[in-house]
Structure formats: structure tokens, C-alpha cells
Amino acid sequence: MTDATATSEGITARYEETETERLLTFERDGATAAVAQNLEGYAMLKVRPTADGDELERYYGFDMALDHAAELLGVAPHDLPVPDAADDMGM
């Protein structure tokens, strides 16, 4: 199981691999957003309000998923820290 964190501008990002998916979660001042992909890394990215929340939208590209996650947190996409282990998410 891979596990990594990154913090910047008051935002904490945590990347982990569960039994079924790759999961990148963000937290800022109690607000959360999550980007998930299947463990094999070939499916569309799912954006959720929390790690185990209902899917809000699906994206092919990591940049678009990060845009949506940033919107949920009320920050600019470039403010989101991304752990190195999550750099290759997306199709």
C-alpha cells in the first residue's frame, strides 16, 4: 500500500492506495475534496466531496479533476499540493 502526504498554503493532500482504488484527498479548514481512480490507473477520475462520498463528476484529465477539487475547497487549482505518488493519475 502506497501512502504519501503533502502540505502547502494550509491545504493537506493525502494519497493512498486502497484494495480497490487510488485516492487523493484534500483538506482545508475542515472542507474536503477527493479524487479517486481505480487501482489499475486506467479509468476516469471521480471527484467526491469526501473520500467515501458520492461521486460528483468524472474526468479523463487530472487537471480537470484538480480544478473541481479546488473549487470545492475554494482555492485556485495551482494551490493544491500533489504528492509525487499521485502525479500520474488520469488518462
Biopython code that builds the backbone (N, CA, C, O; Angstrom):
import numpy as np
from Bio.PDB.StructureBuilder import StructureBuilder

atoms = [
    (1, "MET", "N", (0.843, -1.181, 0.000)),
    (1, "MET", "CA", (0.000, 0.000, 0.000)),
    (1, "MET", "C", (0.886, 1.241, 0.000)),
    (1, "MET", "O", (1.788, 1.361, 0.830)),
    (2, "THR", "N", (0.637, 2.152, -0.917)),
    (2, "THR", "CA", (1.367, 3.405, -1.002)),
    (2, "THR", "C", (0.618, 4.468, -0.223)),
    (2, "THR", "O", (-0.612, 4.524, -0.248)),
    (3, "ASP", "N", (1.372, 5.312, 0.470)),
    (3, "ASP", "CA", (0.768, 6.358, 1.280)),
    (3, "ASP", "C", (1.721, 7.550, 1.267)),
    (3, "ASP", "O", (2.907, 7.389, 1.553)),
    (4, "ALA", "N", (1.220, 8.751, 0.939)),
    (4, "ALA", "CA", (2.067, 9.943, 0.890)),
    (4, "ALA", "C", (1.236, 11.170, 1.215)),
    (4, "ALA", "O", (0.033, 11.197, 0.958)),
    (5, "THR", "N", (1.876, 12.185, 1.780)),
    (5, "THR", "CA", (1.189, 13.439, 2.075)),
    (5, "THR", "C", (2.020, 14.612, 1.586)),
    (5, "THR", "O", (3.234, 14.512, 1.409)),
    (6, "ALA", "N", (1.327, 15.733, 1.371)),
    (6, "ALA", "CA", (1.968, 16.996, 1.008)),
    (6, "ALA", "C", (1.113, 18.109, 1.594)),
    (6, "ALA", "O", (-0.110, 17.992, 1.664)),
    (7, "THR", "N", (1.762, 19.185, 2.013)),
    (7, "THR", "CA", (1.051, 20.316, 2.597)),
    (7, "THR", "C", (1.579, 21.613, 1.999)),
    (7, "THR", "O", (2.783, 21.783, 1.808)),
    (8, "SER", "N", (0.641, 22.537, 1.703)),
    (8, "SER", "CA", (1.010, 23.849, 1.182)),
    (8, "SER", "C", (-0.162, 24.794, 1.357)),
    (8, "SER", "O", (-1.314, 24.409, 1.155)),
    (9, "GLU", "N", (0.129, 26.037, 1.732)),
    (9, "GLU", "CA", (-0.895, 27.084, 1.826)),
    (9, "GLU", "C", (-2.090, 26.664, 2.677)),
    (9, "GLU", "O", (-3.225, 27.032, 2.376)),
    (10, "GLY", "N", (-1.841, 25.894, 3.740)),
    (10, "GLY", "CA", (-2.916, 25.461, 4.622)),
    (10, "GLY", "C", (-3.755, 24.320, 4.082)),
    (10, "GLY", "O", (-4.796, 23.992, 4.652)),
    (11, "ILE", "N", (-3.319, 23.712, 2.993)),
    (11, "ILE", "CA", (-4.030, 22.581, 2.379)),
    (11, "ILE", "C", (-3.184, 21.328, 2.571)),
    (11, "ILE", "O", (-1.986, 21.332, 2.286)),
    (12, "THR", "N", (-3.804, 20.264, 3.053)),
    (12, "THR", "CA", (-3.109, 18.991, 3.206)),
    (12, "THR", "C", (-3.671, 18.006, 2.189)),
    (12, "THR", "O", (-4.884, 17.825, 2.081)),
    (13, "ALA", "N", (-2.770, 17.377, 1.452)),
    (13, "ALA", "CA", (-3.156, 16.356, 0.478)),
    (13, "ALA", "C", (-2.615, 15.017, 0.961)),
    (13, "ALA", "O", (-1.481, 14.921, 1.430)),
    (14, "ARG", "N", (-3.437, 13.999, 0.841)),
    (14, "ARG", "CA", (-3.014, 12.648, 1.230)),
    (14, "ARG", "C", (-3.334, 11.694, 0.087)),
    (14, "ARG", "O", (-4.471, 11.628, -0.380)),
    (15, "TYR", "N", (-2.333, 10.965, -0.355)),
    (15, "TYR", "CA", (-2.500, 9.962, -1.397)),
    (15, "TYR", "C", (-2.383, 8.588, -0.754)),
    (15, "TYR", "O", (-1.469, 8.334, 0.031)),
    (16, "GLU", "N", (-3.303, 7.716, -1.089)),
    (16, "GLU", "CA", (-3.231, 6.343, -0.611)),
    (16, "GLU", "C", (-3.813, 5.400, -1.649)),
    (16, "GLU", "O", (-4.608, 5.792, -2.503)),
    (17, "GLU", "N", (-3.402, 4.169, -1.551)),
    (17, "GLU", "CA", (-3.950, 3.110, -2.398)),
    (17, "GLU", "C", (-4.681, 2.138, -1.495)),
    (17, "GLU", "O", (-4.103, 1.564, -0.572)),
    (18, "THR", "N", (-5.963, 1.964, -1.779)),
    (18, "THR", "CA", (-6.764, 1.012, -1.025)),
    (18, "THR", "C", (-6.782, -0.306, -1.796)),
    (18, "THR", "O", (-6.042, -0.468, -2.766)),
    (19, "GLU", "N", (-7.608, -1.231, -1.377)),
    (19, "GLU", "CA", (-7.715, -2.509, -2.089)),
    (19, "GLU", "C", (-8.306, -2.337, -3.487)),
    (19, "GLU", "O", (-8.091, -3.182, -4.356)),
    (20, "THR", "N", (-9.056, -1.240, -3.713)),
    (20, "THR", "CA", (-9.760, -1.095, -4.990)),
    (20, "THR", "C", (-9.446, 0.179, -5.768)),
    (20, "THR", "O", (-9.740, 0.257, -6.961)),
    (21, "GLU", "N", (-8.848, 1.189, -5.110)),
    (21, "GLU", "CA", (-8.624, 2.436, -5.839)),
    (21, "GLU", "C", (-7.443, 3.247, -5.326)),
    (21, "GLU", "O", (-6.927, 3.039, -4.227)),
    (22, "ARG", "N", (-7.050, 4.173, -6.173)),
    (22, "ARG", "CA", (-6.060, 5.184, -5.814)),
    (22, "ARG", "C", (-6.869, 6.388, -5.342)),
    (22, "ARG", "O", (-7.831, 6.776, -6.006)),
    (23, "LEU", "N", (-6.509, 6.971, -4.238)),
    (23, "LEU", "CA", (-7.319, 8.017, -3.635)),
    (23, "LEU", "C", (-6.447, 9.193, -3.221)),
    (23, "LEU", "O", (-5.477, 9.031, -2.480)),
    (24, "LEU", "N", (-6.801, 10.377, -3.706)),
    (24, "LEU", "CA", (-6.117, 11.614, -3.350)),
    (24, "LEU", "C", (-7.137, 12.511, -2.665)),
    (24, "LEU", "O", (-8.105, 12.948, -3.287)),
    (25, "THR", "N", (-6.921, 12.783, -1.394)),
    (25, "THR", "CA", (-7.863, 13.604, -0.630)),
    (25, "THR", "C", (-7.193, 14.914, -0.222)),
    (25, "THR", "O", (-5.997, 14.959, 0.067)),
    (26, "PHE", "N", (-7.986, 15.964, -0.208)),
    (26, "PHE", "CA", (-7.518, 17.287, 0.179)),
    (26, "PHE", "C", (-8.359, 17.773, 1.350)),
    (26, "PHE", "O", (-9.556, 17.494, 1.425)),
    (27, "GLU", "N", (-7.718, 18.509, 2.274)),
    (27, "GLU", "CA", (-8.422, 19.091, 3.407)),
    (27, "GLU", "C", (-7.906, 20.500, 3.620)),
    (27, "GLU", "O", (-6.701, 20.750, 3.611)),
    (28, "ARG", "N", (-8.861, 21.429, 3.815)),
    (28, "ARG", "CA", (-8.526, 22.825, 4.095)),
    (28, "ARG", "C", (-9.592, 23.390, 5.015)),
    (28, "ARG", "O", (-10.762, 23.461, 4.640)),
    (29, "ASP", "N", (-9.205, 23.788, 6.201)),
    (29, "ASP", "CA", (-10.123, 24.414, 7.158)),
    (29, "ASP", "C", (-11.415, 23.615, 7.343)),
    (29, "ASP", "O", (-12.497, 24.198, 7.420)),
    (30, "GLY", "N", (-11.310, 22.308, 7.413)),
    (30, "GLY", "CA", (-12.473, 21.455, 7.623)),
    (30, "GLY", "C", (-13.212, 21.057, 6.351)),
    (30, "GLY", "O", (-14.043, 20.150, 6.385)),
    (31, "ALA", "N", (-12.926, 21.721, 5.220)),
    (31, "ALA", "CA", (-13.530, 21.357, 3.934)),
    (31, "ALA", "C", (-12.681, 20.260, 3.291)),
    (31, "ALA", "O", (-11.459, 20.248, 3.436)),
    (32, "THR", "N", (-13.334, 19.343, 2.584)),
    (32, "THR", "CA", (-12.619, 18.250, 1.951)),
    (32, "THR", "C", (-13.037, 18.076, 0.494)),
    (32, "THR", "O", (-14.112, 18.507, 0.078)),
    (33, "ALA", "N", (-12.164, 17.440, -0.258)),
    (33, "ALA", "CA", (-12.432, 17.041, -1.640)),
    (33, "ALA", "C", (-11.581, 15.810, -1.899)),
    (33, "ALA", "O", (-10.510, 15.657, -1.311)),
    (34, "ALA", "N", (-12.044, 14.943, -2.764)),
    (34, "ALA", "CA", (-11.301, 13.719, -3.062)),
    (34, "ALA", "C", (-11.342, 13.425, -4.559)),
    (34, "ALA", "O", (-12.332, 13.696, -5.239)),
    (35, "VAL", "N", (-10.242, 12.867, -5.049)),
    (35, "VAL", "CA", (-10.137, 12.408, -6.431)),
    (35, "VAL", "C", (-9.769, 10.936, -6.359)),
    (35, "VAL", "O", (-8.791, 10.565, -5.709)),
    (36, "ALA", "N", (-10.551, 10.098, -7.025)),
    (36, "ALA", "CA", (-10.331, 8.653, -6.965)),
    (36, "ALA", "C", (-10.212, 8.061, -8.362)),
    (36, "ALA", "O", (-10.819, 8.552, -9.314)),
    (37, "GLN", "N", (-9.430, 7.012, -8.469)),
    (37, "GLN", "CA", (-9.254, 6.283, -9.723)),
    (37, "GLN", "C", (-9.102, 4.809, -9.372)),
    (37, "GLN", "O", (-8.661, 4.472, -8.273)),
    (38, "ASN", "N", (-9.467, 3.930, -10.303)),
    (38, "ASN", "CA", (-9.320, 2.516, -9.985)),
    (38, "ASN", "C", (-7.848, 2.190, -9.757)),
    (38, "ASN", "O", (-6.969, 2.912, -10.229)),
    (39, "LEU", "N", (-7.583, 1.125, -9.048)),
    (39, "LEU", "CA", (-6.226, 0.768, -8.639)),
    (39, "LEU", "C", (-5.304, 0.550, -9.830)),
    (39, "LEU", "O", (-4.106, 0.819, -9.741)),
    (40, "GLU", "N", (-5.842, 0.070, -10.932)),
    (40, "GLU", "CA", (-5.028, -0.176, -12.116)),
    (40, "GLU", "C", (-4.613, 1.128, -12.792)),
    (40, "GLU", "O", (-3.669, 1.136, -13.582)),
    (41, "GLY", "N", (-5.305, 2.233, -12.493)),
    (41, "GLY", "CA", (-4.925, 3.539, -13.009)),
    (41, "GLY", "C", (-5.341, 3.835, -14.435)),
    (41, "GLY", "O", (-4.757, 4.719, -15.062)),
    (42, "TYR", "N", (-6.330, 3.130, -14.974)),
    (42, "TYR", "CA", (-6.723, 3.397, -16.355)),
    (42, "TYR", "C", (-8.132, 3.990, -16.497)),
    (42, "TYR", "O", (-8.517, 4.360, -17.605)),
    (43, "ALA", "N", (-8.886, 4.088, -15.448)),
    (43, "ALA", "CA", (-10.269, 4.576, -15.527)),
    (43, "ALA", "C", (-10.331, 6.087, -15.324)),
    (43, "ALA", "O", (-9.360, 6.717, -14.904)),
    (44, "MET", "N", (-11.492, 6.648, -15.631)),
    (44, "MET", "CA", (-11.708, 8.066, -15.401)),
    (44, "MET", "C", (-11.580, 8.387, -13.912)),
    (44, "MET", "O", (-11.776, 7.529, -13.052)),
    (45, "LEU", "N", (-11.247, 9.639, -13.637)),
    (45, "LEU", "CA", (-11.125, 10.109, -12.260)),
    (45, "LEU", "C", (-12.485, 10.524, -11.735)),
    (45, "LEU", "O", (-13.260, 11.159, -12.450)),
    (46, "LYS", "N", (-12.778, 10.175, -10.510)),
    (46, "LYS", "CA", (-14.043, 10.544, -9.869)),
    (46, "LYS", "C", (-13.756, 11.613, -8.825)),
    (46, "LYS", "O", (-12.854, 11.455, -8.003)),
    (47, "VAL", "N", (-14.516, 12.695, -8.852)),
    (47, "VAL", "CA", (-14.382, 13.734, -7.833)),
    (47, "VAL", "C", (-15.533, 13.559, -6.855)),
    (47, "VAL", "O", (-16.692, 13.423, -7.246)),
    (48, "ARG", "N", (-15.183, 13.565, -5.574)),
    (48, "ARG", "CA", (-16.160, 13.388, -4.497)),
    (48, "ARG", "C", (-15.951, 14.484, -3.446)),
    (48, "ARG", "O", (-14.867, 15.061, -3.361)),
    (49, "PRO", "N", (-16.970, 14.768, -2.658)),
    (49, "PRO", "CA", (-16.785, 15.755, -1.591)),
    (49, "PRO", "C", (-15.941, 15.215, -0.438)),
    (49, "PRO", "O", (-15.309, 15.988, 0.281)),
    (50, "THR", "N", (-15.927, 13.900, -0.258)),
    (50, "THR", "CA", (-15.119, 13.219, 0.756)),
    (50, "THR", "C", (-14.602, 11.924, 0.150)),
    (50, "THR", "O", (-15.038, 11.516, -0.926)),
    (51, "ALA", "N", (-13.671, 11.279, 0.843)),
    (51, "ALA", "CA", (-13.090, 10.039, 0.327)),
    (51, "ALA", "C", (-14.141, 8.970, 0.057)),
    (51, "ALA", "O", (-14.037, 8.234, -0.924)),
    (52, "ASP", "N", (-15.147, 8.879, 0.916)),
    (52, "ASP", "CA", (-16.175, 7.854, 0.739)),
    (52, "ASP", "C", (-17.532, 8.445, 0.337)),
    (52, "ASP", "O", (-18.561, 7.777, 0.439)),
    (53, "GLY", "N", (-17.524, 9.698, -0.117)),
    (53, "GLY", "CA", (-18.763, 10.358, -0.522)),
    (53, "GLY", "C", (-19.236, 9.938, -1.898)),
    (53, "GLY", "O", (-18.564, 9.188, -2.605)),
    (54, "ASP", "N", (-20.403, 10.435, -2.264)),
    (54, "ASP", "CA", (-20.959, 10.143, -3.579)),
    (54, "ASP", "C", (-20.201, 10.896, -4.665)),
    (54, "ASP", "O", (-19.773, 12.033, -4.470)),
    (55, "GLU", "N", (-20.044, 10.247, -5.803)),
    (55, "GLU", "CA", (-19.357, 10.846, -6.944)),
    (55, "GLU", "C", (-20.107, 12.087, -7.421)),
    (55, "GLU", "O", (-21.327, 12.062, -7.582)),
    (56, "LEU", "N", (-19.367, 13.172, -7.645)),
    (56, "LEU", "CA", (-19.958, 14.393, -8.167)),
    (56, "LEU", "C", (-19.800, 14.500, -9.685)),
    (56, "LEU", "O", (-20.701, 14.956, -10.388)),
    (57, "GLU", "N", (-18.639, 14.071, -10.170)),
    (57, "GLU", "CA", (-18.331, 14.201, -11.599)),
    (57, "GLU", "C", (-17.174, 13.272, -11.933)),
    (57, "GLU", "O", (-16.414, 12.867, -11.054)),
    (58, "ARG", "N", (-17.048, 12.932, -13.242)),
    (58, "ARG", "CA", (-15.926, 12.121, -13.730)),
    (58, "ARG", "C", (-15.151, 12.920, -14.767)),
    (58, "ARG", "O", (-15.727, 13.689, -15.537)),
    (59, "TYR", "N", (-13.845, 12.728, -14.774)),
    (59, "TYR", "CA", (-12.970, 13.435, -15.711)),
    (59, "TYR", "C", (-11.920, 12.481, -16.266)),
    (59, "TYR", "O", (-11.482, 11.554, -15.584)),
    (60, "TYR", "N", (-11.519, 12.723, -17.524)),
    (60, "TYR", "CA", (-10.410, 11.978, -18.112)),
    (60, "TYR", "C", (-9.086, 12.538, -17.619)),
    (60, "TYR", "O", (-8.153, 11.787, -17.334)),
    (61, "GLY", "N", (-9.006, 13.862, -17.518)),
    (61, "GLY", "CA", (-7.750, 14.503, -17.189)),
    (61, "GLY", "C", (-7.606, 14.859, -15.721)),
    (61, "GLY", "O", (-8.565, 15.269, -15.067)),
    (62, "PHE", "N", (-6.393, 14.695, -15.217)),
    (62, "PHE", "CA", (-6.081, 15.018, -13.834)),
    (62, "PHE", "C", (-6.266, 16.514, -13.574)),
    (62, "PHE", "O", (-6.767, 16.901, -12.519)),
    (63, "ASP", "N", (-5.865, 17.355, -14.530)),
    (63, "ASP", "CA", (-6.006, 18.806, -14.362)),
    (63, "ASP", "C", (-7.458, 19.213, -14.138)),
    (63, "ASP", "O", (-7.746, 20.056, -13.288)),
    (64, "MET", "N", (-8.365, 18.620, -14.895)),
    (64, "MET", "CA", (-9.781, 18.968, -14.742)),
    (64, "MET", "C", (-10.326, 18.490, -13.396)),
    (64, "MET", "O", (-11.134, 19.177, -12.771)),
    (65, "ALA", "N", (-9.886, 17.319, -12.953)),
    (65, "ALA", "CA", (-10.309, 16.817, -11.649)),
    (65, "ALA", "C", (-9.776, 17.718, -10.534)),
    (65, "ALA", "O", (-10.481, 17.995, -9.564)),
    (66, "LEU", "N", (-8.530, 18.172, -10.674)),
    (66, "LEU", "CA", (-7.961, 19.085, -9.683)),
    (66, "LEU", "C", (-8.696, 20.423, -9.675)),
    (66, "LEU", "O", (-8.902, 21.011, -8.613)),
    (67, "ASP", "N", (-9.094, 20.908, -10.855)),
    (67, "ASP", "CA", (-9.888, 22.148, -10.925)),
    (67, "ASP", "C", (-11.157, 22.017, -10.084)),
    (67, "ASP", "O", (-11.499, 22.922, -9.323)),
    (68, "HIS", "N", (-11.846, 20.896, -10.224)),
    (68, "HIS", "CA", (-13.096, 20.670, -9.495)),
    (68, "HIS", "C", (-12.816, 20.545, -7.991)),
    (68, "HIS", "O", (-13.541, 21.114, -7.175)),
    (69, "ALA", "N", (-11.777, 19.811, -7.632)),
    (69, "ALA", "CA", (-11.423, 19.669, -6.211)),
    (69, "ALA", "C", (-11.089, 21.035, -5.605)),
    (69, "ALA", "O", (-11.496, 21.338, -4.484)),
    (70, "ALA", "N", (-10.356, 21.844, -6.343)),
    (70, "ALA", "CA", (-10.002, 23.186, -5.865)),
    (70, "ALA", "C", (-11.247, 24.041, -5.676)),
    (70, "ALA", "O", (-11.343, 24.801, -4.712)),
    (71, "GLU", "N", (-12.193, 23.918, -6.586)),
    (71, "GLU", "CA", (-13.453, 24.659, -6.471)),
    (71, "GLU", "C", (-14.197, 24.258, -5.187)),
    (71, "GLU", "O", (-14.750, 25.114, -4.496)),
    (72, "LEU", "N", (-14.209, 22.975, -4.877)),
    (72, "LEU", "CA", (-14.864, 22.508, -3.653)),
    (72, "LEU", "C", (-14.213, 23.087, -2.397)),
    (72, "LEU", "O", (-14.879, 23.296, -1.383)),
    (73, "LEU", "N", (-12.907, 23.344, -2.473)),
    (73, "LEU", "CA", (-12.180, 23.882, -1.323)),
    (73, "LEU", "C", (-12.117, 25.408, -1.322)),
    (73, "LEU", "O", (-11.705, 26.018, -0.335)),
    (74, "GLY", "N", (-12.528, 26.019, -2.431)),
    (74, "GLY", "CA", (-12.484, 27.474, -2.525)),
    (74, "GLY", "C", (-11.086, 28.032, -2.727)),
    (74, "GLY", "O", (-10.768, 29.116, -2.236)),
    (75, "VAL", "N", (-10.250, 27.295, -3.448)),
    (75, "VAL", "CA", (-8.886, 27.732, -3.721)),
    (75, "VAL", "C", (-8.597, 27.609, -5.218)),
    (75, "VAL", "O", (-9.381, 27.025, -5.966)),
    (76, "ALA", "N", (-7.471, 28.163, -5.638)),
    (76, "ALA", "CA", (-7.039, 28.021, -7.033)),
    (76, "ALA", "C", (-6.409, 26.639, -7.222)),
    (76, "ALA", "O", (-5.768, 26.125, -6.305)),
    (77, "PRO", "N", (-6.583, 26.035, -8.395)),
    (77, "PRO", "CA", (-6.026, 24.700, -8.628)),
    (77, "PRO", "C", (-4.518, 24.623, -8.378)),
    (77, "PRO", "O", (-4.028, 23.613, -7.873)),
    (78, "HIS", "N", (-3.783, 25.674, -8.725)),
    (78, "HIS", "CA", (-2.325, 25.624, -8.531)),
    (78, "HIS", "C", (-1.922, 25.674, -7.053)),
    (78, "HIS", "O", (-0.754, 25.463, -6.726)),
    (79, "ASP", "N", (-2.881, 25.952, -6.156)),
    (79, "ASP", "CA", (-2.605, 25.945, -4.724)),
    (79, "ASP", "C", (-2.655, 24.543, -4.121)),
    (79, "ASP", "O", (-2.201, 24.336, -2.995)),
    (80, "LEU", "N", (-3.200, 23.590, -4.857)),
    (80, "LEU", "CA", (-3.326, 22.224, -4.328)),
    (80, "LEU", "C", (-1.968, 21.515, -4.355)),
    (80, "LEU", "O", (-1.354, 21.390, -5.415)),
    (81, "PRO", "N", (-1.503, 21.057, -3.204)),
    (81, "PRO", "CA", (-0.276, 20.257, -3.206)),
    (81, "PRO", "C", (-0.614, 18.838, -3.688)),
    (81, "PRO", "O", (-1.640, 18.274, -3.305)),
    (82, "VAL", "N", (0.243, 18.278, -4.518)),
    (82, "VAL", "CA", (0.012, 16.920, -5.021)),
    (82, "VAL", "C", (1.236, 16.067, -4.686)),
    (82, "VAL", "O", (2.326, 16.322, -5.198)),
    (83, "PRO", "N", (1.067, 15.068, -3.842)),
    (83, "PRO", "CA", (2.190, 14.168, -3.540)),
    (83, "PRO", "C", (2.711, 13.512, -4.820)),
    (83, "PRO", "O", (1.936, 13.218, -5.729)),
    (84, "ASP", "N", (4.006, 13.285, -4.888)),
    (84, "ASP", "CA", (4.619, 12.702, -6.090)),
    (84, "ASP", "C", (3.948, 11.406, -6.528)),
    (84, "ASP", "O", (3.848, 11.139, -7.726)),
    (85, "ALA", "N", (3.491, 10.603, -5.583)),
    (85, "ALA", "CA", (2.879, 9.312, -5.921)),
    (85, "ALA", "C", (1.587, 9.476, -6.725)),
    (85, "ALA", "O", (1.150, 8.535, -7.388)),
    (86, "ALA", "N", (0.974, 10.659, -6.674)),
    (86, "ALA", "CA", (-0.295, 10.898, -7.378)),
    (86, "ALA", "C", (-0.104, 11.624, -8.709)),
    (86, "ALA", "O", (-1.082, 11.853, -9.420)),
    (87, "ASP", "N", (1.111, 11.985, -9.059)),
    (87, "ASP", "CA", (1.378, 12.762, -10.280)),
    (87, "ASP", "C", (0.857, 12.121, -11.565)),
    (87, "ASP", "O", (0.538, 12.830, -12.518)),
    (88, "ASP", "N", (0.769, 10.809, -11.605)),
    (88, "ASP", "CA", (0.391, 10.135, -12.850)),
    (88, "ASP", "C", (-1.088, 9.739, -12.895)),
    (88, "ASP", "O", (-1.478, 8.916, -13.724)),
    (89, "MET", "N", (-1.907, 10.308, -12.027)),
    (89, "MET", "CA", (-3.341, 9.982, -12.071)),
    (89, "MET", "C", (-3.952, 10.599, -13.335)),
    (89, "MET", "O", (-3.465, 11.612, -13.835)),
    (90, "GLY", "N", (-5.007, 9.986, -13.837)),
    (90, "GLY", "CA", (-5.679, 10.465, -15.056)),
    (90, "GLY", "C", (-5.342, 9.592, -16.233)),
    (90, "GLY", "O", (-4.466, 8.729, -16.165)),
    (91, "MET", "N", (-6.052, 9.830, -17.316)),
    (91, "MET", "CA", (-5.846, 9.005, -18.507)),
    (91, "MET", "C", (-4.934, 9.694, -19.488)),
    (91, "MET", "O", (-4.647, 9.147, -20.553)),
]
sb = StructureBuilder()
sb.init_structure("model")
sb.init_model(0)
sb.init_chain("A")
sb.init_seg("    ")
for serial, (resi, resn, name, xyz) in enumerate(atoms, 1):
    if name == "N":
        sb.init_residue(resn, " ", resi, " ")
    sb.init_atom(name, np.array(xyz, "f"), 0.0, 1.0, " ", f" {name:<3s}", serial, name[0])
structure = sb.get_structure()
